[in-house]
Amino acid sequence: MIIAHNWNMSQDNVLSNRIILATNVKRLRSKSKIRREELSLALGFDNSYISKLEKGKINITIDKLSIIADYFNVDLVDLFKKS
C-alpha cells in the first residue's frame, strides 16, 4: 500500500513537471514572437508535437529538451523552473 502511495505521488510530480515545462516553452515561444509552426520548422519537430508539448501531454526525450533549450539560448534546467 505504501508503494502505491509513493507511486501516485511520483505521478503527480511528473504531471507537475510537464505543466511547468509546457508553460515555459509556450512563454519562451511567445516572448520570441514566433508561431508554433515556425518553432516546429526551426526545431525539426512536427507541429502537433509542439502543440502537445505546450499542453503537457507528451513525454519528451532529453535530446529534444536540449534542442529546445539551445534554440531559446537557455539552460536546460531553466525549462523546469517555476515562473
Contacts in CASP RR format, 6 or more apart in sequence:
PFRMAT RR
TARGET T0000
AUTHOR 0000-0000-0000
METHOD contacts of the structure
MODEL  1
MIIAHNWNMSQDNVLSNRIILATNVKRLRSKSKIRREELSLALGFDNSYI
SKLEKGKINITIDKLSIIADYFNVDLVDLFKKS
17 80 0 8 1.000
18 56 0 8 1.000
18 57 0 8 1.000
18 58 0 8 1.000
19 56 0 8 1.000
20 80 0 8 1.000
20 81 0 8 1.000
20 82 0 8 1.000
21 53 0 8 1.000
21 56 0 8 1.000
21 60 0 8 1.000
21 65 0 8 1.000
21 79 0 8 1.000
21 80 0 8 1.000
22 53 0 8 1.000
22 54 0 8 1.000
22 55 0 8 1.000
22 56 0 8 1.000
23 83 0 8 1.000
24 78 0 8 1.000
24 79 0 8 1.000
24 80 0 8 1.000
24 81 0 8 1.000
24 83 0 8 1.000
25 50 0 8 1.000
25 53 0 8 1.000
25 54 0 8 1.000
25 68 0 8 1.000
25 79 0 8 1.000
26 54 0 8 1.000
27 83 0 8 1.000
28 72 0 8 1.000
28 74 0 8 1.000
29 36 0 8 1.000
29 39 0 8 1.000
29 54 0 8 1.000
32 72 0 8 1.000
34 42 0 8 1.000
36 47 0 8 1.000
36 50 0 8 1.000
36 51 0 8 1.000
36 54 0 8 1.000
37 47 0 8 1.000
39 45 0 8 1.000
39 50 0 8 1.000
39 71 0 8 1.000
40 46 0 8 1.000
40 47 0 8 1.000
40 49 0 8 1.000
40 50 0 8 1.000
42 71 0 8 1.000
43 50 0 8 1.000
43 64 0 8 1.000
43 67 0 8 1.000
43 68 0 8 1.000
43 71 0 8 1.000
45 64 0 8 1.000
49 58 0 8 1.000
52 58 0 8 1.000
53 60 0 8 1.000
65 76 0 8 1.000
65 79 0 8 1.000
66 76 0 8 1.000
68 79 0 8 1.000
69 75 0 8 1.000
69 76 0 8 1.000
69 78 0 8 1.000
69 79 0 8 1.000
END
